[in-house]
């Protein structure tokens, strides 16, 4: 982490890089977990369309793992990101869903377009000593939760 911030959350401390835009800090007292919202191709897409890279967002929530994020939570994330950075709605509109060839398993028919488009990803913030991870795990994203 380059420059870390600390935020008291429910039952812990969230440590995160200051470059992450925290979109819902007012919910810190009631949230135990956090999600980093990233945009694939965000640097190129943002510079080409808005003159700045698509920022990295941090959203506080009560869902521990990304595989458990439901549509309602993701919609809430989108709304919060758009309130902090209005261009986010344009990024969402320009995502391209992959179209797979039914006759050729694993082949994407629109791979060129998909590879050029922005794609939003949602990544749960690592909780230190989470038993699903090795004890010496180093998170890829610049954030962690300490209990």
Backbone as JSON Lines, residues from 0, in Angstrom:
{"i":0,"aa":"X","n":[0.83,-1.18,0.0],"ca":[0.0,0.0,0.0],"c":[0.88,1.25,0.0]}
{"i":1,"aa":"X","n":[0.49,2.21,-0.78],"ca":[1.26,3.44,-0.83],"c":[0.95,4.32,0.37]}
{"i":2,"aa":"X","n":[-0.26,4.82,0.45],"ca":[-0.69,5.64,1.58],"c":[-1.98,5.04,2.09]}
{"i":3,"aa":"X","n":[-1.93,4.5,3.29],"ca":[-3.08,3.79,3.82],"c":[-3.96,4.68,4.69]}
{"i":4,"aa":"X","n":[-5.25,4.42,4.59],"ca":[-6.23,5.03,5.47],"c":[-6.79,3.91,6.34]}
{"i":5,"aa":"X","n":[-7.29,4.28,7.5],"ca":[-7.94,3.32,8.38],"c":[-9.34,3.82,8.68]}
{"i":6,"aa":"X","n":[-10.28,2.88,8.72],"ca":[-11.67,3.21,9.01],"c":[-12.22,2.17,9.97]}
{"i":7,"aa":"X","n":[-12.8,2.62,11.06],"ca":[-13.45,1.71,12.0],"c":[-14.75,1.25,11.36]}
{"i":8,"aa":"X","n":[-14.89,-0.07,11.23],"ca":[-16.13,-0.66,10.74],"c":[-16.68,-1.55,11.86]}
{"i":9,"aa":"X","n":[-17.86,-2.09,11.64],"ca":[-18.46,-2.96,12.65],"c":[-17.53,-4.15,12.91]}
{"i":10,"aa":"X","n":[-17.1,-4.31,14.13],"ca":[-16.25,-5.43,14.57],"c":[-14.87,-5.46,13.93]}
{"i":11,"aa":"X","n":[-14.33,-4.32,13.52],"ca":[-12.99,-4.36,12.95],"c":[-12.51,-3.02,12.42]}
{"i":12,"aa":"X","n":[-11.37,-3.1,11.74],"ca":[-10.74,-1.93,11.11],"c":[-10.52,-2.27,9.64]}
{"i":13,"aa":"X","n":[-10.92,-1.37,8.77],"ca":[-10.66,-1.5,7.33],"c":[-9.45,-0.63,7.01]}
{"i":14,"aa":"X","n":[-8.42,-1.24,6.45],"ca":[-7.23,-0.51,6.03],"c":[-7.23,-0.53,4.51]}
{"i":15,"aa":"X","n":[-7.12,0.65,3.9],"ca":[-7.21,0.71,2.44],"c":[-6.37,1.85,1.89]}
{"i":16,"aa":"X","n":[-6.0,1.71,0.63],"ca":[-5.2,2.71,-0.06],"c":[-6.03,3.97,-0.27]}
{"i":17,"aa":"X","n":[-5.41,5.11,-0.09],"ca":[-6.15,6.37,-0.23],"c":[-6.64,6.62,-1.66]}
{"i":18,"aa":"X","n":[-6.11,5.9,-2.63],"ca":[-6.57,6.07,-4.01],"c":[-7.94,5.44,-4.26]}
{"i":19,"aa":"X","n":[-8.38,4.57,-3.37],"ca":[-9.71,3.98,-3.5],"c":[-10.75,5.01,-3.07]}
{"i":20,"aa":"X","n":[-11.82,5.14,-3.85],"ca":[-12.9,6.06,-3.5],"c":[-13.92,5.31,-2.65]}
{"i":21,"aa":"X","n":[-14.01,5.68,-1.39],"ca":[-14.98,5.07,-0.48],"c":[-16.33,5.71,-0.75]}
{"i":22,"aa":"X","n":[-17.27,4.91,-1.25],"ca":[-18.53,5.48,-1.72],"c":[-19.62,5.58,-0.66]}
{"i":23,"aa":"X","n":[-19.52,4.83,0.42],"ca":[-20.57,4.87,1.44],"c":[-20.01,4.87,2.87]}
{"i":24,"aa":"X","n":[-19.17,5.85,3.21],"ca":[-18.54,5.86,4.53],"c":[-19.53,5.99,5.68]}
{"i":25,"aa":"X","n":[-20.69,6.56,5.42],"ca":[-21.7,6.73,6.46],"c":[-22.24,5.4,6.98]}
{"i":26,"aa":"X","n":[-21.98,4.31,6.29],"ca":[-22.47,3.0,6.7],"c":[-21.42,2.18,7.45]}
{"i":27,"aa":"X","n":[-20.29,2.79,7.78],"ca":[-19.18,2.06,8.41],"c":[-19.58,1.39,9.71]}
{"i":28,"aa":"X","n":[-20.39,2.05,10.52],"ca":[-20.74,1.51,11.83],"c":[-21.64,0.28,11.76]}
{"i":29,"aa":"X","n":[-22.27,0.05,10.61],"ca":[-23.17,-1.11,10.49],"c":[-22.69,-2.17,9.51]}
{"i":30,"aa":"X","n":[-21.53,-1.98,8.9],"ca":[-21.02,-2.94,7.9],"c":[-19.76,-3.64,8.4]}
{"i":31,"aa":"X","n":[-19.69,-4.95,8.16],"ca":[-18.54,-5.76,8.59],"c":[-17.54,-6.04,7.47]}
{"i":32,"aa":"X","n":[-17.95,-5.85,6.23],"ca":[-17.1,-6.23,5.1],"c":[-17.05,-5.1,4.07]}
{"i":33,"aa":"X","n":[-16.25,-5.31,3.04],"ca":[-16.12,-4.31,1.99],"c":[-15.83,-4.99,0.65]}
{"i":34,"aa":"X","n":[-16.1,-4.27,-0.41],"ca":[-15.91,-4.75,-1.77],"c":[-15.15,-3.69,-2.56]}
{"i":35,"aa":"X","n":[-14.18,-4.12,-3.33],"ca":[-13.5,-3.23,-4.27],"c":[-14.17,-3.41,-5.63]}
{"i":36,"aa":"X","n":[-14.52,-2.29,-6.24],"ca":[-15.18,-2.3,-7.54],"c":[-14.17,-1.75,-8.55]}
{"i":37,"aa":"X","n":[-13.82,-2.6,-9.5],"ca":[-12.79,-2.29,-10.49],"c":[-13.38,-2.33,-11.89]}
{"i":38,"aa":"X","n":[-12.7,-1.68,-12.81],"ca":[-13.11,-1.7,-14.21],"c":[-11.97,-2.23,-15.07]}
{"i":39,"aa":"X","n":[-12.21,-3.39,-15.7],"ca":[-11.23,-3.91,-16.67],"c":[-11.2,-2.94,-17.84]}
{"i":40,"aa":"X","n":[-10.04,-2.63,-18.32],"ca":[-9.83,-1.63,-19.37],"c":[-10.16,-0.22,-18.89]}
{"i":41,"aa":"X","n":[-10.23,-0.03,-17.58],"ca":[-10.63,1.26,-17.01],"c":[-9.68,2.4,-17.32]}
{"i":42,"aa":"X","n":[-8.4,2.1,-17.4],"ca":[-7.43,3.17,-17.68],"c":[-7.62,3.68,-19.1]}
{"i":43,"aa":"X","n":[-7.62,2.77,-20.07],"ca":[-7.77,3.17,-21.47],"c":[-9.16,3.73,-21.75]}
{"i":44,"aa":"X","n":[-10.19,3.01,-21.3],"ca":[-11.56,3.45,-21.57],"c":[-11.83,4.82,-20.94]}
{"i":45,"aa":"X","n":[-11.43,4.98,-19.69],"ca":[-11.66,6.26,-19.02],"c":[-10.93,7.4,-19.69]}
{"i":46,"aa":"X","n":[-9.66,7.2,-20.01],"ca":[-8.89,8.26,-20.68],"c":[-9.48,8.61,-22.03]}
{"i":47,"aa":"X","n":[-9.89,7.59,-22.79],"ca":[-10.45,7.83,-24.13],"c":[-11.78,8.57,-24.08]}
{"i":48,"aa":"X","n":[-12.61,8.28,-23.07],"ca":[-13.97,8.83,-23.03],"c":[-14.15,10.01,-22.08]}
{"i":49,"aa":"X","n":[-13.38,10.05,-21.0],"ca":[-13.61,11.08,-19.98],"c":[-12.37,11.91,-19.67]}
{"i":50,"aa":"X","n":[-11.24,11.53,-20.23],"ca":[-10.0,12.26,-19.97],"c":[-9.29,11.85,-18.69]}
{"i":51,"aa":"X","n":[-9.85,10.89,-17.97],"ca":[-9.24,10.35,-16.74],"c":[-9.53,8.86,-16.68]}
{"i":52,"aa":"X","n":[-8.67,8.08,-16.03],"ca":[-8.96,6.65,-15.87],"c":[-10.21,6.45,-15.01]}
{"i":53,"aa":"X","n":[-10.88,5.34,-15.21],"ca":[-12.0,4.98,-14.34],"c":[-11.41,4.71,-12.96]}
{"i":54,"aa":"X","n":[-11.93,5.38,-11.92],"ca":[-11.36,5.18,-10.58],"c":[-11.7,3.81,-10.0]}
{"i":55,"aa":"X","n":[-11.03,3.48,-8.92],"ca":[-11.28,2.26,-8.17],"c":[-12.15,2.64,-6.98]}
{"i":56,"aa":"X","n":[-13.2,1.88,-6.74],"ca":[-14.16,2.21,-5.69],"c":[-14.1,1.19,-4.56]}
{"i":57,"aa":"X","n":[-14.51,1.63,-3.39],"ca":[-14.59,0.77,-2.21],"c":[-15.99,0.93,-1.62]}
{"i":58,"aa":"X","n":[-16.69,-0.19,-1.47],"ca":[-18.08,-0.19,-1.0],"c":[-18.18,-1.03,0.26]}
{"i":59,"aa":"X","n":[-18.75,-0.48,1.31],"ca":[-18.95,-1.2,2.57],"c":[-20.24,-2.0,2.49]}
{"i":60,"aa":"X","n":[-20.2,-3.23,3.02],"ca":[-21.37,-4.1,2.94],"c":[-21.35,-5.12,4.08]}
{"i":61,"aa":"X","n":[-22.32,-6.0,4.09],"ca":[-22.39,-7.07,5.09],"c":[-22.33,-8.45,4.46]}
{"i":62,"aa":"X","n":[-21.73,-8.54,3.29],"ca":[-21.57,-9.82,2.6],"c":[-20.07,-10.08,2.49]}
{"i":63,"aa":"X","n":[-19.64,-11.21,3.03],"ca":[-18.21,-11.49,3.15],"c":[-17.53,-11.81,1.81]}
{"i":64,"aa":"X","n":[-18.15,-12.65,0.99],"ca":[-17.49,-13.12,-0.23],"c":[-18.22,-12.64,-1.48]}
{"i":65,"aa":"X","n":[-17.45,-12.31,-2.5],"ca":[-18.01,-11.81,-3.75],"c":[-18.98,-12.76,-4.42]}
{"i":66,"aa":"X","n":[-18.77,-14.06,-4.26],"ca":[-19.68,-15.03,-4.89],"c":[-21.09,-14.94,-4.31]}
{"i":67,"aa":"X","n":[-21.23,-14.27,-3.17],"ca":[-22.54,-14.13,-2.53],"c":[-23.2,-12.78,-2.8]}
{"i":68,"aa":"X","n":[-22.59,-11.94,-3.61],"ca":[-23.2,-10.65,-3.94],"c":[-24.4,-10.9,-4.84]}
{"i":69,"aa":"X","n":[-25.57,-10.42,-4.43],"ca":[-26.77,-10.6,-5.25],"c":[-27.03,-9.35,-6.11]}
{"i":70,"aa":"X","n":[-28.04,-9.45,-6.97],"ca":[-28.34,-8.36,-7.9],"c":[-28.68,-7.06,-7.17]}
{"i":71,"aa":"X","n":[-29.4,-7.17,-6.05],"ca":[-29.78,-5.97,-5.3],"c":[-28.55,-5.26,-4.73]}
{"i":72,"aa":"X","n":[-27.61,-6.03,-4.22],"ca":[-26.38,-5.44,-3.67],"c":[-25.56,-4.8,-4.79]}
{"i":73,"aa":"X","n":[-25.44,-5.48,-5.9],"ca":[-24.68,-4.92,-7.03],"c":[-25.34,-3.64,-7.54]}
{"i":74,"aa":"X","n":[-26.67,-3.62,-7.59],"ca":[-27.38,-2.4,-8.01],"c":[-27.1,-1.25,-7.03]}
{"i":75,"aa":"X","n":[-27.04,-1.58,-5.75],"ca":[-26.72,-0.57,-4.73],"c":[-25.29,-0.05,-4.91]}
{"i":76,"aa":"X","n":[-24.37,-0.95,-5.25],"ca":[-22.99,-0.55,-5.52],"c":[-22.94,0.4,-6.71]}
{"i":77,"aa":"X","n":[-23.65,0.04,-7.78],"ca":[-23.66,0.88,-8.98],"c":[-24.19,2.28,-8.66]}
{"i":78,"aa":"X","n":[-25.27,2.33,-7.9],"ca":[-25.87,3.62,-7.53],"c":[-24.88,4.46,-6.73]}
{"i":79,"aa":"X","n":[-24.23,3.85,-5.75],"ca":[-23.28,4.59,-4.91],"c":[-22.08,5.08,-5.73]}
{"i":80,"aa":"X","n":[-21.58,4.24,-6.63],"ca":[-20.44,4.65,-7.47],"c":[-20.83,5.8,-8.39]}
{"i":81,"aa":"X","n":[-22.04,5.74,-8.94],"ca":[-22.52,6.79,-9.84],"c":[-22.7,8.1,-9.09]}
{"i":82,"aa":"X","n":[-23.14,8.03,-7.83],"ca":[-23.28,9.25,-7.03],"c":[-21.93,9.91,-6.77]}
{"i":83,"aa":"X","n":[-20.88,9.11,-6.6],"ca":[-19.54,9.65,-6.36],"c":[-18.85,10.09,-7.65]}
{"i":84,"aa":"X","n":[-19.12,9.37,-8.74],"ca":[-18.48,9.65,-10.03],"c":[-19.53,9.43,-11.12]}
{"i":85,"aa":"X","n":[-20.22,10.47,-11.56],"ca":[-21.34,10.33,-12.5],"c":[-21.03,9.59,-13.8]}
{"i":86,"aa":"X","n":[-19.78,9.59,-14.25],"ca":[-19.43,8.87,-15.47],"c":[-19.58,7.36,-15.33]}
{"i":87,"aa":"X","n":[-19.69,6.88,-14.1],"ca":[-19.8,5.44,-13.88],"c":[-20.99,4.84,-14.63]}
{"i":88,"aa":"X","n":[-22.09,5.6,-14.73],"ca":[-23.26,5.08,-15.45],"c":[-22.95,4.87,-16.93]}
{"i":89,"aa":"X","n":[-22.07,5.69,-17.5],"ca":[-21.67,5.51,-18.89],"c":[-20.8,4.26,-19.05]}
{"i":90,"aa":"X","n":[-19.95,4.02,-18.06],"ca":[-19.13,2.8,-18.09],"c":[-20.04,1.58,-18.07]}
{"i":91,"aa":"X","n":[-21.04,1.59,-17.21],"ca":[-21.98,0.46,-17.12],"c":[-22.68,0.22,-18.46]}
{"i":92,"aa":"X","n":[-23.09,1.3,-19.12],"ca":[-23.81,1.17,-20.39],"c":[-22.94,0.59,-21.5]}
{"i":93,"aa":"X","n":[-21.63,0.78,-21.42],"ca":[-20.74,0.34,-22.49],"c":[-20.13,-1.05,-22.27]}
{"i":94,"aa":"X","n":[-20.54,-1.72,-21.21],"ca":[-20.08,-3.1,-21.03],"c":[-20.69,-3.98,-22.13]}
{"i":95,"aa":"X","n":[-19.97,-4.99,-22.51],"ca":[-20.45,-5.92,-23.54],"c":[-20.45,-7.32,-22.95]}
{"i":96,"aa":"X","n":[-21.6,-7.95,-23.0],"ca":[-21.71,-9.33,-22.49],"c":[-21.09,-10.29,-23.51]}
{"i":97,"aa":"X","n":[-20.35,-11.27,-23.03],"ca":[-19.78,-12.25,-23.97],"c":[-20.88,-13.09,-24.62]}
{"i":98,"aa":"X","n":[-20.69,-13.41,-25.89],"ca":[-21.6,-14.29,-26.62],"c":[-20.79,-15.53,-27.02]}
{"i":99,"aa":"X","n":[-21.18,-16.65,-26.47],"ca":[-20.43,-17.89,-26.71],"c":[-21.05,-18.67,-27.86]}
{"i":100,"aa":"X","n":[-20.18,-19.32,-28.63],"ca":[-20.6,-20.14,-29.76],"c":[-21.19,-21.45,-29.22]}
{"i":101,"aa":"X","n":[-22.46,-21.72,-29.5],"ca":[-23.07,-22.95,-28.99],"c":[-22.48,-24.21,-29.61]}
{"i":102,"aa":"X","n":[-21.82,-24.07,-30.76],"ca":[-21.25,-25.22,-31.44],"c":[-19.76,-25.41,-31.16]}
{"i":103,"aa":"X","n":[-19.16,-24.48,-30.44],"ca":[-17.73,-24.53,-30.18],"c":[-17.49,-24.11,-28.73]}
{"i":104,"aa":"X","n":[-17.56,-25.05,-27.84],"ca":[-17.48,-24.8,-26.41],"c":[-16.27,-23.94,-26.05]}
{"i":105,"aa":"X","n":[-16.53,-22.85,-25.36],"ca":[-15.45,-21.97,-24.91],"c":[-15.06,-20.89,-25.9]}
{"i":106,"aa":"X","n":[-15.59,-20.91,-27.11],"ca":[-15.24,-19.9,-28.1],"c":[-16.21,-18.73,-27.99]}
{"i":107,"aa":"X","n":[-15.67,-17.53,-27.89],"ca":[-16.49,-16.34,-27.77],"c":[-16.63,-15.69,-29.15]}
{"i":108,"aa":"X","n":[-17.86,-15.52,-29.59],"ca":[-18.12,-14.96,-30.91],"c":[-17.78,-13.47,-31.0]}
{"i":109,"aa":"X","n":[-17.9,-12.77,-29.89],"ca":[-17.63,-11.33,-29.9],"c":[-16.4,-10.98,-29.06]}
{"i":110,"aa":"X","n":[-15.39,-11.82,-29.13],"ca":[-14.22,-11.64,-28.26],"c":[-13.49,-10.32,-28.51]}
{"i":111,"aa":"X","n":[-13.41,-9.87,-29.75],"ca":[-12.72,-8.61,-30.03],"c":[-13.43,-7.45,-29.35]}
{"i":112,"aa":"X","n":[-14.75,-7.36,-29.54],"ca":[-15.53,-6.27,-28.95],"c":[-15.48,-6.35,-27.42]}
{"i":113,"aa":"X","n":[-15.62,-7.56,-26.9],"ca":[-15.62,-7.75,-25.45],"c":[-14.27,-7.33,-24.86]}
{"i":114,"aa":"X","n":[-13.17,-7.66,-25.54],"ca":[-11.84,-7.31,-25.05],"c":[-11.58,-5.81,-25.07]}
{"i":115,"aa":"X","n":[-12.27,-5.08,-25.91],"ca":[-12.09,-3.63,-25.99],"c":[-12.97,-2.87,-25.0]}
{"i":116,"aa":"X","n":[-14.03,-3.5,-24.53],"ca":[-15.03,-2.83,-23.7],"c":[-14.63,-2.83,-22.22]}
{"i":117,"aa":"X","n":[-15.22,-1.9,-21.46],"ca":[-15.01,-1.94,-20.02],"c":[-15.84,-3.07,-19.41]}
{"i":118,"aa":"X","n":[-15.33,-3.66,-18.35],"ca":[-16.07,-4.68,-17.62],"c":[-15.89,-4.41,-16.13]}
{"i":119,"aa":"X","n":[-16.99,-4.3,-15.42],"ca":[-16.93,-4.04,-13.98],"c":[-16.75,-5.36,-13.24]}
{"i":120,"aa":"X","n":[-15.85,-5.36,-12.27],"ca":[-15.61,-6.53,-11.43],"c":[-15.78,-6.16,-9.96]}
{"i":121,"aa":"X","n":[-16.18,-7.14,-9.16],"ca":[-16.47,-6.94,-7.74],"c":[-15.61,-7.91,-6.94]}
{"i":122,"aa":"X","n":[-14.8,-7.38,-6.03],"ca":[-13.84,-8.21,-5.32],"c":[-13.94,-7.95,-3.82]}
{"i":123,"aa":"X","n":[-14.26,-9.0,-3.08],"ca":[-14.36,-8.87,-1.63],"c":[-13.0,-8.51,-1.04]}
{"i":124,"aa":"X","n":[-13.01,-7.61,-0.08],"ca":[-11.78,-7.23,0.61],"c":[-11.4,-8.37,1.56]}
{"i":125,"aa":"X","n":[-10.14,-8.73,1.51],"ca":[-9.58,-9.82,2.31],"c":[-9.67,-9.5,3.8]}
{"i":126,"aa":"X","n":[-10.14,-10.47,4.57],"ca":[-10.15,-10.37,6.02],"c":[-8.94,-11.14,6.55]}
{"i":127,"aa":"X","n":[-8.07,-10.45,7.28],"ca":[-6.86,-11.07,7.81],"c":[-7.23,-12.3,8.64]}
{"i":128,"aa":"X","n":[-6.51,-13.38,8.41],"ca":[-6.69,-14.69,9.07],"c":[-7.98,-15.41,8.66]}
{"i":129,"aa":"X","n":[-8.55,-15.04,7.54],"ca":[-9.7,-15.78,7.01],"c":[-9.24,-17.21,6.75]}
{"i":130,"aa":"X","n":[-9.94,-18.21,7.3],"ca":[-9.48,-19.6,7.15],"c":[-9.51,-20.13,5.71]}
{"i":131,"aa":"X","n":[-10.16,-19.43,4.8],"ca":[-10.16,-19.88,3.4],"c":[-8.85,-19.53,2.67]}
{"i":132,"aa":"X","n":[-8.0,-18.75,3.32],"ca":[-6.75,-18.32,2.7],"c":[-5.57,-18.86,3.49]}
{"i":133,"aa":"X","n":[-4.43,-19.05,2.83],"ca":[-3.2,-19.44,3.52],"c":[-2.81,-18.36,4.52]}
{"i":134,"aa":"X","n":[-2.13,-18.74,5.57],"ca":[-1.76,-17.78,6.62],"c":[-0.87,-16.66,6.1]}
{"i":135,"aa":"X","n":[-0.12,-16.91,5.04],"ca":[0.79,-15.89,4.51],"c":[0.25,-15.23,3.23]}
{"i":136,"aa":"X","n":[-1.06,-15.31,3.03],"ca":[-1.69,-14.73,1.85],"c":[-1.46,-13.22,1.8]}
{"i":137,"aa":"X","n":[-1.12,-12.73,0.63],"ca":[-0.97,-11.29,0.41],"c":[-2.04,-10.88,-0.59]}
{"i":138,"aa":"X","n":[-2.98,-10.03,-0.18],"ca":[-4.07,-9.66,-1.09],"c":[-3.56,-8.85,-2.28]}
{"i":139,"aa":"X","n":[-4.17,-9.08,-3.42],"ca":[-3.8,-8.36,-4.64],"c":[-4.22,-6.89,-4.54]}
{"i":140,"aa":"X","n":[-5.41,-6.67,-3.99],"ca":[-5.92,-5.3,-3.91],"c":[-5.43,-4.61,-2.65]}
{"i":141,"aa":"X","n":[-5.26,-3.3,-2.7],"ca":[-4.68,-2.56,-1.57],"c":[-5.68,-2.29,-0.45]}
{"i":142,"aa":"X","n":[-6.2,-3.35,0.15],"ca":[-7.14,-3.2,1.26],"c":[-7.19,-4.5,2.05]}
{"i":143,"aa":"X","n":[-7.52,-4.38,3.34],"ca":[-7.71,-5.57,4.18],"c":[-8.54,-5.18,5.39]}
{"i":144,"aa":"X","n":[-9.16,-6.19,5.99],"ca":[-9.95,-6.01,7.2],"c":[-9.22,-6.71,8.33]}
{"i":145,"aa":"X","n":[-9.05,-6.0,9.43],"ca":[-8.39,-6.56,10.61],"c":[-9.43,-6.64,11.73]}
{"i":146,"aa":"X","n":[-9.53,-7.82,12.35],"ca":[-10.49,-8.0,13.47],"c":[-9.74,-7.96,14.77]}
